[in-house]
Amino acid sequence: MVGNISDFRSIRFMRVFMRGFEKPIIVRFATFELVRSEWRRYQNSLLAEGEYVPGDDGSETSFVLSTVNIEENGQRQPVPYVIPPGIEREINFGTTNYVALNEQSIQLEIDNLLDGDARGVFKTTEFDFRQFKKLKMFVHAEKRYEEQNLDYGDMTVFVRIGSDFINNYYEYEIPVKFTPWYTPIDQADSIWPEVNNFDIDLINLVQVKENRNVAMRQPNSDLALYKPYVEYDGKARVTVLGSPSISDVKGILIGIRNPKRMGTGADDDGNPISSIVWVDELRLTDFNDKPGWAATGRMEAVLADFARVSFSVSHSSAGFSSIEKKITQIPLEYVTDYIVTTDMDWGKFFSEKAGVNIPMHFDYGVSKITPEYNPLQPDIVLKEDLKTYEDKKERDSVKRLVVDYTSRTNVNLMNVRKTRTDNKKKPRVYDVENFDVSFAYSKIKHRNIDFEYDDRKEYRGGFGYNYNGRPKNYVPLKKVNGMTSKHLALIKDFNIYLLPKTISFRTDMNRQIHQILYRDKSFGDVIIYPTVNRIWNWNRMFNFKYDFSKSLSFEFNTGTNAYIKEPTIYPDKETEEWDEYKQSIWREIGGFGTMQRYNQSLRITYNLPLKKIPVLDWITIAANIQTLYTWAASPVSIQPRFGNNIENGNQKQINSNADLQNLYNKIPYFKSLNQTQRRSRSSSSRTRGGPQPKPAENDTVKQNKQIGKKFGEGVLKVLMAVKKVTVTWTQGNGTSLPGYMLEPKFLGMDFSNTAPGWGFVFGKQYNDFPQRVADNGWYSVDSALNNAYMQKVNEALSYKVNGDFLGVIRIDLDGDRIYTDNYQSYFRYDNEGIFTEYSPVNTGNFSISYSIIKTSFQGPDKNEISPTFVQFLDNRIVIAERLAHGDPAWQNLPDDAKYYYDTIAGREFPFGYGSNSQPVLYHAFLSAYGGSDASSVAIESPFPKFPIPNWRITINGLTNIKAIAKVFRSFNITHGYRSMLSITSWRTNVNYKDDESGQVFQDTYNFITKYDVGVVSVIENYSPLIGLDMTMHNSLNVRAEFKKTRNLSMSFVNNQLTEIVGNELVLGLGFRVKGLKFQIASFTGKKSNRVGSDLNLKLDFGIRDNKTTLRRIDEDNNQVSAGSMQYTLNFAADYMLSQSLQLRAYYNWTSNNPYISAQFPNATTSAGFTLRFNLAQ
């Protein structure tokens, strides 16, 4: 050791030096790394009690911890290492060739161990030994020096277990026998003498502690927990100190001790010893196989239609568990539960015409959990421990202390009301049937080893009013003469409702009282006071629905969460303070409690009456608007400083649907064409495959005359192919403001200040709302307020177009656009009292239906160079020029500063718009892969406006062709295309300024852009490019499908394009053998059964090519990073042996050929059969 280094906590480097070699050598290193050992040297003193010579502190003792193993030390001298008797080397079955693992032991090497001193190694753990009976270990000992004279008993080995190694532990110590030097390798019993083996009976350890505890309770006993207590188990010395437990072993210490010489006449010479000890196979054996049992019972009685009473009881003993539990997971407790439940309907005492409903529920249950082991001494069996107490009161006291007891009592009267008996009678607002009341009471009493009592009481009460009317609809002009024309239906059918549809109100109170008293487990006298927690919540809800007309509806909801603030001191009812306590409670109730949260919502729905306008009755438009408002209180401790939070929002939605079929049918000729088309399809399906009559010769002239007419009708049918168009538009807005100092009184408003304003309460959005609140003095003036003000905007547009061409080809088009914008900033007063906004930023995401179909089939060459990617790089200069010439900041630059040499692209680029500028890369990427001209593609915004449609085409009418119908029962062709452009996350640059200053990023030539986009992705799927599904008349099914996928992910963080391209071909055959019958013999020798069912055969063969390519823009590098060519072959045969039993045989084969050298080709094969039994049938 050089310098003042004292430990391994600050090692900056490691170096290996090799000196003194006379000739060159070759050194091969494997892995040079730090290895942590679970066993560590114990650093504290292990000196035995007694007298010692001053200065003998053991500093001259050398103690080394290491390992010995069969591979390296099998030929060791003077004593070779062998495997302990009865132990076999483990085999590693995870390798191709089975390999025997290297069995090893811990080696403790001690030199100059003084008389009475000890050294050891320890390991931290967490284990429960109670389910095991024995703790065993092999021990080998040998002299370190041949000339030493060491006899049996001159040295001992001990094992110490417990929660620690100083104050709470068991210690088991045995004398050891030394193996003579030069013992041959075939004498394993001499190398590992049986007399050295640890065979600890764990029950005896616990018994020693129990003997000590009994002796401590004897009069005039000088034993104490802090004094070691010793007993002998044969030649083994057992020591107990403190309160250890084998139920929670936190550490294990294995040590070597030089026994202390006790007096001058002792056999011990008192000299230091030097030795080498091996310890191996520390293990728990002989697990507890005591059985457990469980039982349950239930009894129920029904008292006519008035009541139902039930009683149930269950018990499970210690050791009872499910079969999958591990030995350490088996419960060690006796659990007894019983419960009595009663349900009654007191309304049965009234006549049925009264309609009185008074349901009542009562239950009482008890749960007792008696531990098998005493929790105060967790490794002593409770029954055995109770026997050590002579006094019955002491035993009962211990039982009450350790048994986990819980009792539950519940009584409730829920939804007590009068039901409506005359349904023909019109509901009225004042009907008594609209009211209901509820009450519930519950009590839980609980005690265990930790709680002297843990009691809970809960009182719940509620009152409700619910009016659901059937208001009459008035049509004032219904009987007006002269308005029979359908063009006047909009005016004639004007209607109105005078009464609301729903009025409901509910108020609920919930009061909870929780009292806890913890037990005193300390050794001293500590006064512990009970803890009482009182909660009194008050919730109120209101709902109002009103239909102005059949097409216009209105709904308003409010919800309030409050609590009753109780005094902290609960006085005695006999004192004067009780009256003041009651008055304070009533004052809180009279003030409707302390509000915690208030929310309200308003919803208006309007269906445009276009059905009443004959010209527009093929269009339906539904519009709705919803507003939200929430007030949330801050924690009471900070509410005076930081105020509360208010939030509002609104959502507008328009759903429109155009049924173009109805529009076409308004023209009689078009209507007849559509009807003719439907009739022709049905008739062709009825006559398909049958013989057709020959046309007569005199009909030929008529048919020729109809060619022109049919051609014209065909053109019109194609033009009428679009049947339905659906468009949905949604916009949502919201504002969240912290620091609001006021509290709502009614409808979310504080009328004394007209705050926060009717507009905000009903969802209106303001760009300067924080400033408005601050100007009116409603905002917190605390400069430490650090909660964000937020505004959000969500917009969504989707459309669908359904087309049907001649009943043969179905085309579905759809498109989507989703845009979110979340604005966030921090408003607070600065130290000078000025209201200031800090750190404004916009974040959001974006997705839109897109199309890159023009470049779908432009694959890379053999060097992975993609022509589309090359075009992408070429488009950068075009986009850069367009962006620069449209930017006043660039135009204001001097002529000699407008361009600079871009080292990445190897040419000049406009200043501010280099080859790696984000807007340049973004638009160049979209123009190249979208197949658009870079000189004309839109570059004004990174968010395209209109979603390009995706489509799916299905051709299912080919069986109308006679030649196809003769062979195929069905013949379907499918094709689908879907592409989506998405920006997972975008944000505005904090340093961006909307002026002509032309600020650039640090150390770059690029202007700071308004939007910062991390990654833009374009996903393209042909699902499928072409798909065929054909079923012949003989039940043979033929399937063929080719899919193509492309996933482009452009990262502007590292200027890298990740391109994932996949092509998949699937060919399938299916055949059904109908009515295949088998004769199945009976195992019992009875008559065999004949089984008949269909045999379904299915064969699929697939080829999938998937490749991931990384294209670096800055480095002009194209590298394949993942992917493989995969072949699959799957075969299956299904046969129903009965309605419930299915037999299935299968064969699956998969082969992968990776494209990168880091992965290896592989193939997997699985085959077999399964029997599936359906229990539901």
Steps between C-alpha positions, in 0.01 A plus 500: 500500500642834393373835624207564731239288327300309763209337318346433159260792489708725275679292237556701179685237294647150499826399334677167458882492503711202383871511576800269492425300185809381318327436170182623323180329604139510390238577764134434425247672724136403536273747681671741739228606741412549865327204666285550810492225759182442698703379799700774671744512788351595836685803632370525860654330801416134573711466817372259762448611859810489721828672582752601232856630497507872421613562144370168361241664275523240222664737256757233413228255399463437128160398366435436129168417337512310169359196322618152403346295221524163337634630170796696634572329832428136428874424514573742783773419755531418782124418501317473168155647462223246453123526489340435840355150543149463359524813283485480120617760253219689330454463125430798276226377265480835321799429278523284191739264678411441863770657720567427868512821701808588703413405859676720756520585869588802713855497631586678826875533548608611848850569629598581860150495646544596868354309791132593546485688172291417195463602137202454269321577179138603468225531248184710524176321419132495580364157573242316705638171641180394679384263224824300526640276773874485432780734406800309365849576369822313413824617665862409421797614710873455449819633653655794323852386592606136517699537822197627691354278771123544479260249649126451490336785689792742482297705254124541456279609218175680572191620315319809623149589371262775601385852433852626577832358620540706820176520699257242357628167373522123537849348493580132444865407557669161448862380544663390175730216403805579284560304182857363489730630233546289186160332536435329164224626271295180530443550874220756487377394846834600649512830315143578609476321840148428613580633847553843343158513336251753631165332566303764687154411626318833469244395758780459756617856431153631576475275807820650642349849467175382655692346795673832548170690495349267762809535719486879469148503646617312811544702820850635570617405149809688377440410136428780256445543129832679463696216662607195295319183605680169431389137481673196351368265234746212535838652419338798330470828688170689448489870590200734498525878537213748485180406317604327179248319284538240230190651337690803375868424449671816379853364490718191528854507643745208469810531715816333635576528872806423711328396828596711799715322754308503829749480789847355533383141533313488170603265219522793258857624455381855425725532194401670171389269219529509122265298284310469175128427511260412220126533543252370242130433440340715769144377458158460659357148502203299630221742425190504717243254363230567759161487318238773507126493454213734423122490517210727417129492569195706412140507617220710360136558597232681300210661688237518226559814293591710804853397595795279420742395776829324436785379717838390370817384670844399376821382659845420371790372701867580482665313216195506271566659161457448129724249328705754306626678814867476584608357834583850623155630397289258703281690752604468864173604658156370592221705341138483616227712342128510557233744387125542549314684225139616488310670219150626576234699319286684755283626218332158494304607810318752280253420225624466142295805400701710747819428305722548805856368458710476821794260437719435800830314522682384814812291537739416780826318442808400696842402374762349732853432386698302753870469412669165534806679635504764769550839327697616802736203451436412134687167508324361809172313448221692672344192663835397647575853616163527680585185698789686661253736673354359818233768550186485280472880500848524351410247231180688415692825491751355254219359284327839484829655408601270215166404341395719207132569572262689271125547534279674246146632543298651217147637496348688208172621363568580136266671255197517729221635282147467378480337160254607234208255490293664226718520190217652300502808719715781366806573719493838672777708648355484852432124511624330815633217281777735385664499844724240665713482815789275603688432821790268580709427808809283523740422783830315492686401817850368451795411720824310449859491613560854373175673596330501838199610302439613144133594483306657217148638487324627191167679469346558159179678418346619179196677366402496134243645266456366147229617261481330159204652322325425176443858381249558224627615165303796358472555123320838463453484122407134475127564434540813289321457168685552175839369623479150356785553254819314587693818421332662801584212737785699660251766610206272568697260723638773723475356852583588859508346849382714792619280786845358578582136437713431810564675829715316751680598815694298754691579815710246692691527825773261606651528846791277601668472839823304524666442838837327542707420806839340437641253747811591695769254386796684645692396812441834668182666625371700205166675510315447172189701432222384268475647152158614377423585138161650411376548145162650414436529127197658338428441131224672303388434141246666273377400152259685274386387153270700277403428141401826334376300202547159342825616341640734768593373846671653803670336798666660803690319780675619813696318767637629829742329738525661842594400851386598848785650699483357851682648802825322577391424859203270547350602838312287746123523464465592867715814469416854392729468198255251350247774416767708327612192309145437374452864403822501296383188315162656422669818381705291257189319377310827464783632285488184284839389627848584380514449125769274358390465139226636277432396142224568253427409140260628238406310186286618209414267212329611180395281209439716197144431369618434145258209474224758483657660189435274198804623312734425793335201668789278388735689737513467879702742713528478878683769697577505868697717733613413849657729758683405819605696806692377806613673818744303714625608840867492586620331821384698803857576607586692180156623392537850652827551310454322168123497461311237303485362150223570247460327168253524216453340162270474206455248224318557173409213270320473168398164358372503144378213288401514135295207368557551127280202416200704614623793293520286185154359564348848483531469122254229389721372219799462735275328752385245244862432402595427862200272546583319174857449623380341826251276319763387248740405779239293680383326185854421389574347836193278468585379147875481548653182360183373331436460127396820325249500208628596154374831365267472203621631164228765485622635840848585367387825338337614825810423698718701263268797541538482878883514495510877496240526775682250723829677445347829609338339801832342592673838491230648726533212746873561522439869564256401777750261658567729800227403748589660832723778635565559870696797642574563868670812636593552863673787676584517869642791701592536862669728752653418837600782737666463843513771766128586494419641843117494500245227568180432301166564664241404238532369143878526536487873556596736780222757448654760730791532254328356189794262488636330303239618248203337330700449183773300672252295707326393180814409307604820323870528421702821556851564376566744788308326778786501759541874452124553546503304823805690628353839409192422710707391800393136484851358444755398763765765563746247645815498285567136598201376297647252251201324345456525126221677313385284209281532193427211265350462155399170342372470145390183322357451151397168351302396195382179337373440150329172405460400136338204327568452127235289330467286810836338421770736627483665840735790573539658845694824537592659833722775631596642841677805635580555869676809636570591863657818633572546870618839617676532834654788689553626854327817625599657828590832660872574508684662790397844374132410497471480120282223357730314259482198271793257499608217266213487251511190281265307270511123474285250319473217254365455150383222270332498160409256226773529242621335181845393385367261240707662221822362653364171634685285248829690478724252676873534574777352288740225609704755698187611691503837325142621463412729206230659717754580770732648237210716380442601861857627523467683168176669609673676787646781290166561328312520828773715657482752215121523527508544877774761480334710231178502702671610822546877554785427742699339217404769251635770733844340508782659297549336161841363595354335812198331348682177417764293669684180415328202664763236579237227548342544156824609334346808337364846580172534692299809601607637835252390768379202298784252483489143384426376855248771587184343641244667268722424199528132591132475591357631174771334288415167665126531440541620141742219410313210656162645409608520136431876482695770323722678752452829314122496553433302818341702782757624752297754697432266794622163624136397548318410176138617490300235315522126567569297186260205485594142571297230333389141497362325191302177510388316186246233593267476204715304255282193541243686288725402209384161374846359435611578855173386657539155345823440698480721809236538765661829609779710350617811686779745423615755759739792498571757769727797548559696819759766569542733796730795568558561871703733718508344843611818673572855395573815694575864435850632550521727803764719326298547181392856426238585242694788347761554232806476727608164361641344816700182446570197718831510684799384289282449190390687190132410544223734610312417819175345384157551648428128534733237637407156371687200636383221272259482208372158394317379193346153507375333184312170486363307206270269689500331264647615173300222343299229670313206351252278684338230288275214604411231250182297490690198639585700822864560396605845620796679340647816651779724380602831655788737447562773759744787488596733782732794534583697814704818462624678813696822448683614813612864511698435817773298327397566136435135432230330299389155617331305224320174574373318193303177509357273229291196579349232278253249645361205306233286658291195427201374691279199448205356687438125484132474581347219703821314578413214735712295743440195714634560854550196725412520870773463761264300722425240235151626436348560159704736284363839395473639150600866466422717199607861438675727253879493471643850445843517339702821476844563351677839494837589353647847557804700400577822687785734415562764765794740495599803709740749344663799671576791267730765645463837334814662641722199418340379174480152650240227433518205737273201555452468877238225530273274303471151363348281231244277669328189365203339675304182436194426715268203470198417717222242496191538722241232571205517742474170688184629669321827566742572785820321401726614215813326375762711325831397340754762393843552349679838506838582345678837499838591350680833554795624295625829653650777290767594755797293610434553871203265475500137394260312274256290696204274445230373734263208456204403715251221446245311701134472576258656747171396653266785585200442723240775514329505840252770397302265279 
